[in-house]
Amino acid sequence: MQRAARAFWLQSPGHGEIRNVPLREPGPDDVVVRALCSGVSRGTESLVFRGGVPESQHTAMRAPFQDGDFPGPVKYGYLNVGLVEEGPAHLLGRTVFCLYPHQSRYVVPASAVTPVPDSVPAGRAVLAGSVETAVNALWDAAPLIGDRIAVVGAGMIGCSVAALLARYPAVRVQLVDAEPARATVAKALGVDFALPKDALGGCDLVVHASATEAGLARSLELLGPEGTVLELSWYGDRQIRLPLGEAFHSGRLVLRGSQVGAVSPARRSSRTFADRLALSLDLLADPAFDALITGECAFEELPSVLGRIAAGELPGLCHRVLYDDRPIDPTGA
């Protein structure tokens, strides 16, 4: 009998469904992984769900194990934690992280999974993708001891950046967000919090991750002379206006993009993608990251839940998806 699994597919913008999907037979260098949980990357997956990926970015935005094409039908996602049921002896029975979409079981090359350290619970490991983005961003930004730093946008990425910056010596770190409730998350991460109007200026570095025009404009306002805004937001097909008059030129300000799709040039000669992901999983041993997981649902609920997230009806940070272990009938019955 052919192996089968269940997977979330975006049939068309705004319409998701759970499908039975066949699994290929594993080869000698493959692993069979049973999903334990996956994470919803709110910003990117909401944009995909709404059909907002620009045609010019269809190739660049492909996830490693994506099936189908934008705007749909497409199987998309990249935060999956599971248990290796079949594969090489050194991985058999291990909990692993994989850049795989929302699917109950899958077959991938053994090289595509990264063992989760024993010090990191499987449920927290779904944050590995966000922490990896934060690691790459800080390699790009290269903050210095004693820097004055703001992180504007307390979503999954912004909070991951703030959590890592909290470990830097003698820095002033302020997490800035328009939602007052994010103050609780900032406290758990060990950083200060401010509403945009109350944020401290004179910053050497501002990391922007709110994906809003107002947030990016405020980020520029918070810079001191010759400061840098590191832009992590993905705007999809939206056009953004910026106030590049005022102090932008006289202050010699810098606006720089950062994206996790390539290892930062600062470490590209000495770190691989695998090294970066392994480091990110090691960093998740810190229980402070649990503050970033703010919701849960069963896998079968994902089509409706993703619709609510994309519509802004279900606020929060990381939404975790839980999988059961029921057998799949390959006939679809």
HUBELUR-V856527 format. One record per pair of residues at least 12 apart in sequence whose C-alpha atoms are under 6 Angstrom apart, sorted by sequence separation. I is the first residue (numbers start at 1). J is the second residue. D is the distance in Angstrom with one decimal. If there is no record, write none. Layout:
i->{I:I}
j->{J:J}
d->{D:D}
//
This chain:
i->{7:83:6:82:6:82:5:6:81:98:5:81:97:4:80:96:97:176:178:4:80:96:173:174:175:176:177:3:4:96:174:176:203:3:51:79:80:95:96:176:202:203:204:78:95:201:202:203:78:202:205:207:211:294:299:78:148:149:150:153:154:204:205:206:207:208:209:294:296:298:299:77:145:146:147:148:149:150:151:152:153:205:208:209:294:295:296:297:298:299:76:145:146:150:151:226:231:292:293:296:134:163:225:226:227:228:229:230:231:232:292:130:134:213:226:228:230:131:14:65:13:14:13:13:39:38:38:38:37:36:35:36:35:79:34:33:34:33:33:158:32:33:32:32:149:31:148:151:31:148:149:150:151:152:153:30:149:151:152:153:12:11:12:11:10:10:9:9:35:35:34:33:33:32:32:31:31:30:30:31:29:30:29:39:38:8:7:7:6:6:5:189:5:188:185:140:133:136:132:132:131:128:128:156:155:120:119:54:53:54:52:52:46:40:39:39:38:39:38:37:37:17:37:16:36:5:4:4}
j->{19:95:19:95:20:96:20:21:96:113:21:97:113:21:97:113:114:193:195:22:98:114:191:192:193:194:195:22:23:115:193:195:222:23:71:99:100:115:116:196:222:223:224:99:116:222:223:224:100:224:227:229:233:316:321:101:171:172:173:176:177:227:228:229:230:231:232:317:319:321:322:101:169:170:171:172:173:174:175:176:177:229:232:233:318:319:320:321:322:323:101:170:171:175:176:251:256:317:318:321:160:189:251:252:253:254:255:256:257:258:318:157:161:240:253:255:257:160:49:100:49:50:50:51:79:79:80:81:81:81:81:82:82:126:82:82:83:83:84:209:84:85:85:86:203:86:203:206:87:204:205:206:207:208:209:87:206:208:209:210:72:72:73:73:73:74:74:75:104:105:105:105:106:106:107:107:108:108:109:110:109:110:110:126:126:102:102:103:103:104:104:288:105:288:291:264:260:264:277:280:280:280:281:317:317:285:285:236:236:237:236:237:310:319:319:320:320:321:321:321:322:303:323:303:323:328:328:330}
d->{5.3:4.6:5.5:5.6:4.5:5.6:5.7:5.8:5.7:4.9:5.3:4.5:5.6:5.6:5.8:5.9:5.2:5.8:5.4:4.3:5.3:5.3:5.9:4.7:4.8:5.0:5.4:5.9:5.2:4.3:5.3:5.6:5.9:5.2:5.2:5.5:5.6:6.0:5.1:5.8:6.0:4.5:6.0:4.0:5.7:4.2:5.2:5.0:4.5:3.9:5.7:5.7:4.6:5.7:5.6:5.1:5.9:5.8:5.7:5.9:5.6:4.6:5.0:4.7:4.8:5.0:5.2:5.7:5.5:5.7:5.6:3.8:5.7:4.6:4.9:4.7:5.0:4.8:4.9:4.6:5.1:5.9:5.9:4.8:5.9:4.7:4.6:5.2:4.9:5.5:5.1:5.9:4.4:6.0:5.9:5.7:5.9:5.7:4.7:5.7:5.9:5.3:4.6:4.9:5.4:4.5:4.9:5.0:4.8:5.7:5.8:5.5:4.8:5.8:4.8:5.9:5.9:5.5:5.6:5.6:5.4:5.5:5.0:4.8:5.1:5.3:4.3:5.9:5.5:5.8:5.9:4.7:4.0:5.5:5.2:5.7:5.2:5.4:4.5:5.4:5.8:5.7:5.5:5.0:5.4:5.4:4.8:5.7:4.3:5.4:5.0:4.7:4.7:4.8:4.8:5.9:5.6:5.9:5.9:3.9:4.8:5.6:5.6:4.3:5.4:5.3:5.7:4.6:5.0:5.6:4.5:5.5:5.5:5.8:4.7:5.7:5.7:5.5:4.2:5.3:5.9:4.9:5.9:5.4:5.9:5.7:5.9:4.1:5.6:5.4:5.7:5.6:5.4:6.0:5.9:5.7:5.3:5.8:5.9:5.2:5.6:5.9:5.7:5.4:5.7:4.9:5.4:6.0:5.2:5.2:5.8:5.9:4.4:5.4:5.8:4.7:5.9:6.0:5.1:5.3:4.6:5.5:5.9:4.8:5.5:6.0:6.0:5.4}
//
